[in-house]
Amino acid sequence: MSRYLLITSDTGFARRLDAAATGELAGEIHHWNDPVFPRQPEVLFAGQRNTSRPEVVILGPGTAMEESLSLASALDHSHPEVSVLLVHPGGADIVLAAMRAGIRDVLDPGAEATDVTALLHRAVRSAADRRSAFTALPGTADPGVKGRVISVLSPKGGAGKTTVATNLAVGLAASAPHATVLVDLDLQFGDVANAMQIAPEQSVAEAVSGAATQDTMVLKSYLSPHPTGVYVLCAPDSPAAEAQITAANIGHLLDQLASQYSYVVIDTGAGLSDHTLAALDKSTDYVFVAGMDVPSIRGLRRELDVLKELGMVPPSRHVVLNGADPRDGLSMPDVETTLGHKADIVIPFSRAARLATNQGTPLLQGTPKDRATKELRRLVERFIPAPAPKRKRLSKARHRRGMP
């Protein structure tokens, strides 16, 4: 049974909300009747026990925008388990301000009943996810221990970078369940959500603003869980959100994640943007991905040269050639001569890999037995510590002396 708290002077909207909160959404809807707007959560929740506090706070029509944003920001900081919704005609500036204040969704006052119901569904589910995130996750890194940060990069799109990043994360999660996080840092056109069939409630944009920047428990609540044990932080829905995210934001975000998780896998955007360079600066490993075509190979060589000039030579780097097909006319000796580096992993062209991408199921999530799967597992094994050799058991038996 869900619990809602509605703040509005619009009795018509209050009736519409009552009508929408039925079926699975049925619950207690409390109305803020005091004419004075509650500026702080302490005022809003006065006299309520933790168990009776609302899951969703709706800032309905008639509330002053400045006061609504101030209350939403305070709730996001002190009660991040509560979902806050804003009812407003919207506009790009309003939506952006609402997002920064920690508001989950903005609903038009004239929205259809089905839209109100869908929004309530998302808000209730988000509140449940956030509450569950406030319990310590098993397998996460100990406080103060920095996890391994792995950036997957490519000089151009279409090389299979996202395929490599998602499968690497899934493979690592198999050995470290709930201790692996995948970050989609292709902030304009990131496709990790589709590649893993995830419908995220929050994205990188929310993770680098508000209470999440100060509290790792809030940050964890912004991650989307995947059935394989990977936690995913997806790219923003709107490409315009990239302009609001700085390189410093990315550096701080990765420091937070590395302090909580054993593995942080980053799917970077194509090329060397400021955001990608910020990620590389925090990374322990670089995984370079190139397709088996001349432009991709030459682009990767230039990228390697640029990073060397910048002094960004990682302690560990891995070169992956993706979609290799001997019929393409490029030989491995020619490719490695052009790169000036040996290829560590060569993933052959695979119909199973293409099918897995189209279905939104990473290849390593299933059990297809082909050469592409084998090479992806080899890549994963490069990051998993080898098991300690078993100590030989000393025999306690005593040798009998030979008979005289």
Beta strands, then each sheet from edge to edge (+ up, - down):
strand 1: 2-7
strand 2: 27-31
strand 3: 56-59
strand 4: 83-87
strand 5: 105-107
strand 6: 148-153
strand 7: 180-185
strand 8: 224-225
strand 9: 230-233
strand 10: 263-268
strand 11: 285-291
strand 12: 316-324
strand 13: 345-348
sheet 1: 2+ 1+ 3+ 4+ 5+
sheet 2: 8+ 9- 7- 10- 6- 11- 12- 13-
end
